[in-house]
Amino acid sequence: MGILGAMAAFASVIGAPFGTRVAESLGWRGGIQGYAGISLLGAAVFGLLYHRKRSPASTDAAPHGAPLAGLGAISALRSPIIWGMILLGLINMGGFSVTFFVPFAVQSVFGMRPADAASIISFSYLVSIPLNLGFGYLCDRYSRWNMMILLSVLLIPASFAVMSHDLLVFRIAVALIVSLGHAATNQIYAIGSSLLPKEEVGKGMGIIGLGSGIFGYLGPQMLGYLRDATGGFTAGWVFVACAAVLSLGDLVLLRVYSTKRRPVETLA
């Protein structure tokens, strides 16, 4: 998942300046059409390279390779942990929000151009590449729950720091919010897949993905509303920081619940 996140971040590094350059030459519609062309190319590559592997049901194993009798009885649709992980979409709500609002923030606060905003976003995803790889490696060596809690703790001061009027501090804060949230999102799916048998992973991923969709929509909407209501971005950044605090609380609760339930589930 760390490698997957790093490749997605690399695509964003290329995409932000790509869209800006195309839009400067052909207008914003040209930029959108350029993205559409890249999406079709990606779909073609996926169609050529993806092959579904079929394996006997008897080879199914528990997380970390330990076979367990009756593991298939664990249902994603009936797992409180999986449903509780929807709230972990809050952990990347700041990343979604700052990606949308950095162009407006840098223009109103720092008097910078859209190309400068694209540079800040591109740099943030550039930081996300090694962070995804390193965080993925650490999550495979240590408890993913503990690593996610540590990441959420780091997100809280970064969310407050984005309110700074110092450009360097602002750039670092945006980079941390985007890269930490991006890395966390990938490991959320890894946690979900480690809690479920193979035949339930698809449904589990879908449930967890609800959080990304809901809060990916809610975050920018709330920042826009608070910007219109207050005339500035401070209230919106505070909202982002509060979301990071809530995600930390959800992680702690899920970790405690997972620790208590795992022995019961493995005997199911």
C-alpha positions as CSV (number, residue, x, y, z in Angstrom):
1,M,0.0,0.0,0.0
2,G,2.9,2.3,0.6
3,I,4.2,1.7,-2.9
4,L,0.7,2.3,-4.3
5,G,0.5,5.5,-2.4
6,A,3.9,6.6,-3.6
7,M,2.9,6.0,-7.3
8,A,-0.4,7.9,-6.8
9,A,1.6,10.8,-5.2
10,F,4.0,10.8,-8.1
11,A,1.0,11.1,-10.5
12,S,-0.2,14.1,-8.5
13,V,3.3,15.7,-8.7
14,I,3.1,15.5,-12.5
15,G,-0.6,16.3,-12.7
16,A,-0.7,19.7,-10.9
17,P,1.8,21.5,-13.2
18,F,0.5,19.6,-16.2
19,G,-3.0,20.9,-15.8
20,T,-1.7,24.4,-15.1
21,R,0.4,24.4,-18.3
22,V,-2.3,23.0,-20.5
23,A,-4.8,25.5,-19.0
24,E,-2.5,28.4,-19.7
25,S,-2.2,27.4,-23.3
26,L,-5.7,26.1,-24.1
27,G,-7.9,27.5,-21.2
28,W,-9.3,25.6,-18.3
29,R,-11.5,23.4,-20.5
30,G,-8.3,22.3,-22.3
31,G,-6.8,21.4,-18.9
32,I,-9.9,19.3,-18.0
33,Q,-9.8,17.6,-21.4
34,G,-6.1,16.8,-20.9
35,Y,-7.0,15.1,-17.6
36,A,-9.7,13.1,-19.4
37,G,-7.2,11.9,-22.0
38,I,-4.8,10.8,-19.2
39,S,-7.6,8.9,-17.5
40,L,-8.4,7.0,-20.7
41,L,-4.7,6.1,-21.0
42,G,-4.7,4.9,-17.4
43,A,-7.8,2.8,-18.1
44,A,-6.2,1.2,-21.1
45,V,-3.0,0.4,-19.2
46,F,-5.1,-1.2,-16.4
47,G,-7.1,-3.2,-18.9
48,L,-4.0,-4.6,-20.5
49,L,-2.1,-5.5,-17.3
50,Y,-4.8,-6.6,-14.8
51,H,-5.4,-10.3,-14.6
52,R,-7.5,-11.9,-11.9
53,K,-5.9,-14.8,-10.1
54,R,-8.0,-17.7,-9.1
55,S,-6.9,-19.9,-6.2
56,P,-8.6,-22.7,-4.3
57,A,-10.6,-21.7,-1.3
58,S,-8.5,-24.1,0.8
59,T,-5.5,-21.8,0.4
60,D,-7.2,-19.0,2.3
61,A,-5.3,-17.9,5.3
62,A,-5.6,-15.5,8.1
63,P,-3.8,-12.1,8.3
64,H,0.0,-12.4,8.4
65,G,-0.3,-15.9,6.9
66,A,-1.6,-17.9,9.9
67,P,-4.4,-20.3,8.8
68,L,-7.5,-20.1,11.0
69,A,-10.5,-22.4,11.0
70,G,-13.8,-20.7,10.3
71,L,-12.2,-17.4,9.3
72,G,-14.8,-17.0,6.6
73,A,-17.4,-16.5,9.2
74,I,-16.1,-12.9,9.8
75,S,-18.3,-10.6,7.7
76,A,-17.3,-7.1,6.7
77,L,-21.0,-6.0,6.8
78,R,-21.3,-7.2,10.4
79,S,-17.9,-6.0,11.7
80,P,-18.2,-3.0,14.1
81,I,-14.5,-2.2,13.5
82,I,-14.9,-1.9,9.7
83,W,-18.0,0.4,10.1
84,G,-16.1,2.4,12.7
85,M,-13.3,2.9,10.2
86,I,-15.6,5.1,8.1
87,L,-14.7,7.9,10.5
88,L,-11.1,7.5,9.7
89,G,-11.9,9.4,6.5
90,L,-11.5,12.4,8.7
91,I,-7.7,11.8,8.7
92,N,-7.4,12.9,5.1
93,M,-10.2,15.5,5.1
94,G,-7.5,18.2,5.6
95,G,-5.6,16.9,2.6
96,F,-8.7,17.1,0.4
97,S,-9.5,20.5,1.7
98,V,-6.1,22.2,1.4
99,T,-5.7,20.8,-2.2
100,F,-8.9,22.6,-3.2
101,F,-8.3,25.8,-1.2
102,V,-4.5,26.4,-1.5
103,P,-5.0,28.4,-4.7
104,F,-7.4,30.8,-3.0
105,A,-5.4,30.9,0.2
106,V,-2.1,31.8,-1.5
107,Q,-3.8,34.4,-3.7
108,S,-5.6,36.2,-0.8
109,V,-2.9,35.8,1.9
110,F,0.3,35.9,0.0
111,G,-0.7,37.5,-3.3
112,M,0.6,34.6,-5.4
113,R,-0.5,33.2,-8.8
114,P,-2.2,29.9,-9.6
115,A,1.0,28.5,-10.9
116,D,2.6,29.2,-7.5
117,A,-0.3,27.3,-5.8
118,A,0.3,24.4,-8.2
119,S,3.9,24.4,-7.2
120,I,3.0,24.1,-3.5
121,I,0.6,21.3,-4.2
122,S,3.1,19.5,-6.4
123,F,5.8,19.8,-3.7
124,S,3.3,18.4,-1.1
125,Y,2.8,15.2,-3.2
126,L,6.5,15.0,-3.8
127,V,7.0,14.8,0.0
128,S,4.3,12.2,0.0
129,I,6.3,9.8,-2.2
130,P,9.1,8.9,0.3
131,L,6.6,9.3,3.2
132,N,4.3,6.7,1.8
133,L,7.2,4.3,1.2
134,G,8.7,4.8,4.7
135,F,5.4,4.7,6.5
136,G,4.3,1.6,4.7
137,Y,7.6,-0.1,5.6
138,L,7.1,0.9,9.3
139,C,3.5,-0.3,9.3
140,D,4.7,-3.7,8.2
141,R,7.3,-3.9,11.0
142,Y,5.2,-2.4,13.8
143,S,1.6,-2.2,14.8
144,R,-0.4,-0.3,12.1
145,W,-2.7,1.0,14.8
146,N,0.1,2.5,16.8
147,M,1.7,4.0,13.6
148,M,-1.6,5.5,12.6
149,I,-2.1,7.0,16.0
150,L,1.4,8.6,15.8
151,L,0.6,10.0,12.3
152,S,-2.6,11.5,13.6
153,V,-0.7,13.2,16.4
154,L,1.6,14.8,13.9
155,L,-1.3,16.0,11.8
156,I,-2.8,18.1,14.6
157,P,0.0,20.7,14.9
158,A,0.4,20.7,11.1
159,S,-3.3,21.6,10.8
160,F,-2.9,24.6,13.1
161,A,0.4,25.6,11.4
162,V,-1.4,26.1,8.0
163,M,-2.9,29.3,9.5
164,S,0.6,30.9,9.6
165,H,1.2,34.0,7.5
166,D,4.8,33.0,7.0
167,L,5.1,31.4,3.5
168,L,7.7,28.8,4.5
169,V,5.7,27.6,7.5
170,F,2.6,27.5,5.3
171,R,4.3,25.4,2.6
172,I,5.7,22.9,5.2
173,A,2.2,22.7,6.9
174,V,0.5,22.0,3.6
175,A,3.1,19.4,2.7
176,L,2.6,17.6,6.0
177,I,-1.2,17.7,5.9
178,V,-1.3,16.4,2.3
179,S,1.4,13.8,2.7
180,L,0.5,12.5,6.1
181,G,-3.2,12.2,5.2
182,H,-2.4,10.5,1.9
183,A,-0.1,7.9,3.6
184,A,-2.7,7.3,6.3
185,T,-5.5,6.7,3.8
186,N,-3.5,3.9,2.1
187,Q,-2.8,2.2,5.4
188,I,-6.4,2.4,6.5
189,Y,-7.2,0.0,3.7
190,A,-4.3,-2.2,4.7
191,I,-5.7,-2.4,8.3
192,G,-9.1,-3.3,6.9
193,S,-7.8,-6.0,4.7
194,S,-5.8,-7.5,7.6
195,L,-8.9,-7.8,9.7
196,L,-10.9,-9.7,7.1
197,P,-10.7,-13.0,5.1
198,K,-10.0,-12.7,1.4
199,E,-13.6,-13.1,0.3
200,E,-14.7,-10.2,2.5
201,V,-12.0,-7.7,1.6
202,G,-13.8,-6.2,-1.3
203,K,-16.9,-5.3,0.8
204,G,-14.6,-4.1,3.6
205,M,-12.8,-1.8,1.2
206,G,-16.1,-0.4,0.0
207,I,-17.3,0.4,3.5
208,I,-14.0,2.0,4.4
209,G,-14.1,4.0,1.2
210,L,-17.4,5.6,2.3
211,G,-15.3,7.7,4.7
212,S,-13.0,9.0,2.0
213,G,-16.0,9.9,-0.1
214,I,-18.1,11.5,2.6
215,F,-15.3,13.6,4.2
216,G,-13.7,14.3,0.8
217,Y,-17.0,16.1,0.0
218,L,-17.7,17.5,3.4
219,G,-14.3,19.1,4.0
220,P,-14.1,21.4,1.0
221,Q,-17.8,22.3,1.4
222,M,-17.3,23.3,5.0
223,L,-14.1,25.3,4.2
224,G,-16.0,27.1,1.5
225,Y,-18.9,27.8,3.8
226,L,-16.7,29.1,6.6
227,R,-14.7,31.2,4.2
228,D,-17.9,32.9,3.0
229,A,-19.2,33.3,6.5
230,T,-16.1,34.7,8.1
231,G,-14.3,36.3,5.2
232,G,-11.1,34.3,5.9
233,F,-9.6,30.9,6.2
234,T,-8.8,30.7,9.9
235,A,-12.1,29.1,10.9
236,G,-11.7,26.5,8.1
237,W,-8.2,25.6,9.2
238,V,-9.5,25.2,12.8
239,F,-12.2,22.9,11.4
240,V,-9.5,20.8,9.7
241,A,-7.5,20.6,13.0
242,C,-10.6,19.5,14.9
243,A,-11.1,16.7,12.2
244,A,-7.6,15.5,12.9
245,V,-8.3,15.4,16.7
246,L,-11.5,13.4,16.0
247,S,-9.7,10.9,13.8
248,L,-7.1,10.4,16.6
249,G,-9.9,9.7,19.0
250,D,-11.5,7.2,16.6
251,L,-8.2,5.5,16.1
252,V,-7.6,5.0,19.8
253,L,-11.1,3.6,20.3
254,L,-10.8,1.2,17.3
255,R,-7.4,0.0,18.5
256,V,-8.8,-0.8,22.0
257,Y,-11.8,-2.5,20.5
258,S,-9.6,-4.5,18.0
259,T,-7.3,-5.7,20.8
260,K,-10.3,-7.0,22.8
261,R,-12.1,-8.5,19.9
262,R,-9.3,-10.2,17.9
263,P,-9.0,-13.3,20.2
264,V,-12.8,-13.8,20.0
265,E,-12.9,-13.3,16.2
266,T,-10.0,-15.7,15.5
267,L,-11.9,-18.4,17.4
268,A,-15.1,-17.7,15.5
